[in-house]
């Protein structure tokens, strides 16, 4: 790993703004510890290579490959090729559920599978560059066009030779909810707006125009998780970013993220990562920001 960049979570908006789409082109950073976030992550490897440790499998992405996976399960970039450059997009779940993918693929992704395929270098670089430019343009029509173009590209992955690896694919193939369900999208929007506050099923259902029991059933069928689990994931993602970004105490972070107590925060954090918030913070800040060049 000599001379390779180390990932730095400080100041990252990914975990604190789960409803926004983020796109960048950069040198990837090797992660000192697993992390997670509440968006679908899309990688296109322009040059070099990426090595990930996913929740239940290792993943290698060579140059020219495009892949997407659910960021809600802990994952870690463990190594990169020399001079690697990649394009990375964090796609909010409401956009993800607009995708018209084959039955079971969306649920497969939500349970840890990775969808990957070879890309066309000139086409992908032009596409991802245009998406970044349109999103940064301040023009709402261009931003909407960029999202639509991205979704069409992702749908095309499943129409061409591809691989779907890892995850609990057997369970994923059953009971998939059609993508783009309008009520489901409203549920995601309502949760993203209030996840750091007290979240009541009746309030979320009312915001989506649904009966509470149906709303919870719809959410479970579409994502494979309960609404309460999803809210906890958003809170943990927000807390994760603050553990490194500032010097607030674990108590302050727990309360600011929406947990009612440190004990509830510690319990949820340990269930997600296998360690405590304090130990996680130490694992990220113990090493240098950048590894020295050879």
Buried (B, 14 or more C-beta within 10 A) or exposed (E): EEEBBBBBBEEBEBBBBBBEBBBEBEEBBBBBBBBBBBBBBBBBBBBBBBBBBBBEEEBEBEBBBBBBBBBBBBBBBBBBBEEBBBBBBBBBBBBBBBBEBEEBBBBBBBBBBBBBBBBEBEEBBEBBEBBBEBBEEEEEEBBEBBBEBBBEBBBEBBEEEBBBBBBBBEEBBEEBBEBBBEBBBBBBBBBBEBBBEEBEBEBBBBBBEBEBEEBBEBBBBBBBBEBEBBBBBBBBBBBBBBBBBEEBEBEEBBBBBBBEEBEBBBEBBBEBBEBBBEEBBEBBEEEEEEBEEE
